[in-house]
Amino acid sequence: MQDLVKYRVDQKEVENGWAGRGAEWDENIHGPRGISGWLMVVFLGLLISIFLVATKLFSKTLPALFSDSHIVRIKTRSFTEFYNEEWTTVLTFDAVFDGLTILYCCYVLFEFLRKKPIVPRLMIIFYSMNLLGTIIKSYLLTTTYAVSEEMIASYWSIAIAIGICLIWIPYFKFSARVENTFADYWRW
């Protein structure tokens, strides 16, 4: 009986030793991996997104939302002041959405650097929610008295968000680099 137990323990040690040596990475066979190539563009995009959204939130949205007057003052693209109480709905949505976007980007960035297998799913959710938020904001702009420059910019934002989704969601679903970088079975 002791020989059988010793044989099983020895066999497990041999299997574990071979598993560590046999799974060496060969880029010609397995494909590229690591945060480089197009994944570096995504990484830099997350960093820039955090910076731009935080700048917009703290320099434009929150000051306009918490102004002293009862009527929200918005500077439009043509630099004329536009007074309308209905802008508070748009600004409130914008502030909440931007705040959640900053928190979510920080979480995704943290998991991205740890190369967790959930990152492709998180990025697909990020791009989809960005598109959904842009559509909701555009709808809110149509329910208020908005100037034409803001609506044109809003439609342009929807087109950009759709383009981003059309490019990056398939990349995170089908890319060999994404699969190899964020897969658990290559870690030892």
C-alpha positions in Angstrom: 0.0 0.0 0.0 2.8 2.4 0.9 4.5 1.7 -2.5 1.3 2.5 -4.3 0.9 5.8 -2.4 4.6 6.6 -3.0 4.2 5.8 -6.7 1.2 8.1 -7.1 3.0 11.0 -5.3 6.1 10.4 -7.5 3.9 10.3 -10.6 2.2 13.6 -9.7 5.6 15.3 -9.2 6.7 14.0 -12.6 3.5 15.3 -14.2 3.9 18.7 -12.6 7.5 18.9 -13.7 6.7 18.1 -17.3 3.7 20.4 -17.3 5.9 23.4 -16.3 8.6 22.5 -18.9 6.2 21.4 -21.7 4.2 24.6 -21.9 6.9 27.0 -22.9 5.8 29.8 -25.1 6.6 29.7 -28.8 5.3 32.8 -30.6 5.5 31.0 -34.0 3.2 28.2 -32.7 0.9 30.0 -30.2 0.9 33.5 -31.6 1.6 36.9 -30.0 0.9 37.7 -26.4 1.5 40.5 -23.9 0.4 44.1 -23.8 1.9 45.4 -27.0 0.7 46.0 -30.5 -3.0 47.0 -30.7 -3.5 46.3 -27.0 -1.1 49.2 -26.3 -3.5 51.4 -28.2 -6.4 50.2 -26.0 -4.3 50.7 -22.9 -3.4 54.3 -23.9 -7.0 54.9 -24.9 -8.2 53.9 -21.4 -5.6 56.3 -19.8 -6.6 59.2 -22.1 -10.3 58.4 -21.5 -9.9 58.7 -17.7 -8.1 62.1 -18.2 -10.5 63.5 -20.7 -13.7 62.5 -18.9 -12.4 63.7 -15.6 -11.4 67.1 -17.2 -14.9 67.4 -18.7 -16.6 66.4 -15.5 -14.7 68.8 -13.2 -14.3 71.7 -15.6 -17.7 71.9 -17.4 -20.4 69.5 -16.1 -20.2 69.9 -12.3 -19.7 73.7 -12.4 -22.6 74.2 -14.7 -24.8 71.8 -12.6 -24.0 73.5 -9.3 -24.1 77.1 -10.5 -25.7 79.7 -8.1 -28.6 80.6 -10.3 -31.8 78.7 -10.6 -31.4 78.5 -14.3 -28.4 76.4 -15.6 -26.0 78.4 -17.8 -24.4 76.5 -20.6 -21.9 77.8 -23.0 -22.7 76.4 -26.4 -20.2 75.8 -29.2 -20.9 79.2 -30.7 -20.0 80.7 -27.2 -23.4 82.2 -26.6 -25.0 81.7 -23.2 -28.1 79.5 -23.4 -30.5 79.5 -20.4 -32.8 76.6 -19.8 -33.9 74.7 -16.7 -34.3 71.5 -18.7 -30.5 71.3 -19.1 -30.3 70.0 -15.5 -31.6 66.6 -16.7 -28.8 66.4 -19.3 -26.2 67.7 -16.9 -27.2 65.3 -14.1 -27.1 62.3 -16.5 -23.8 63.5 -17.8 -22.3 63.9 -14.3 -23.5 60.5 -13.2 -22.4 58.8 -16.4 -19.0 60.4 -16.4 -18.4 59.6 -12.8 -19.3 56.0 -13.3 -17.1 55.9 -16.5 -14.1 57.1 -14.6 -14.6 54.5 -11.9 -15.1 51.7 -14.4 -12.1 52.8 -16.5 -9.9 52.7 -13.4 -11.2 49.2 -12.6 -10.7 47.9 -16.1 -7.2 49.5 -16.2 -6.3 47.7 -13.0 -7.5 44.3 -14.3 -5.9 45.1 -17.6 -2.5 45.4 -16.0 -3.0 42.2 -14.0 -3.9 40.5 -17.3 -7.1 38.9 -15.9 -9.2 36.7 -18.2 -12.2 38.9 -17.6 -10.6 41.9 -19.4 -12.0 41.2 -22.9 -15.5 41.0 -21.5 -15.0 44.2 -19.4 -13.8 46.0 -22.5 -16.8 44.9 -24.6 -19.1 46.1 -21.8 -17.2 49.4 -21.7 -17.5 50.1 -25.4 -21.2 49.0 -25.4 -22.0 51.2 -22.4 -20.2 54.1 -24.0 -22.4 53.8 -27.1 -25.6 53.4 -25.0 -24.7 56.4 -22.9 -24.1 58.5 -26.0 -27.5 57.5 -27.4 -29.2 58.3 -24.1 -27.5 61.7 -23.9 -28.6 62.5 -27.5 -32.1 61.5 -26.7 -32.1 63.8 -23.6 -30.8 66.6 -25.8 -33.7 66.1 -28.2 -36.2 66.5 -25.3 -34.8 69.8 -24.3 -34.5 73.0 -26.3 -31.0 72.5 -27.7 -29.2 74.5 -30.3 -28.4 72.9 -33.6 -24.6 72.8 -33.0 -25.1 70.6 -29.9 -27.4 68.2 -31.8 -24.9 67.9 -34.7 -22.1 67.2 -32.3 -24.3 64.6 -30.5 -25.0 62.7 -33.7 -21.3 62.8 -34.6 -20.6 61.4 -31.1 -23.0 58.5 -31.8 -21.3 57.8 -35.1 -17.9 57.8 -33.4 -19.1 55.4 -30.7 -20.6 53.0 -33.3 -17.3 53.1 -35.2 -15.4 52.3 -32.0 -17.7 49.4 -31.2 -17.4 48.0 -34.8 -13.6 48.0 -34.5 -12.8 47.1 -31.0 -15.5 44.6 -30.0 -14.6 42.1 -32.8 -10.9 42.7 -31.9 -11.5 41.6 -28.3 -13.6 38.7 -29.4 -11.4 37.2 -32.2 -7.8 38.4 -31.7 -5.2 35.8 -31.0 -3.1 38.4 -29.0 -6.1 39.1 -26.7 -6.8 35.5 -26.2 -3.2 34.6 -25.4 -2.6 37.7 -23.2 -5.7 37.3 -21.0 -5.9 33.5 -20.9 -5.3 31.7 -17.6 -3.9 28.5 -19.1 -0.5 30.1 -20.1 0.4 31.1 -16.6 2.7 29.0 -14.4 
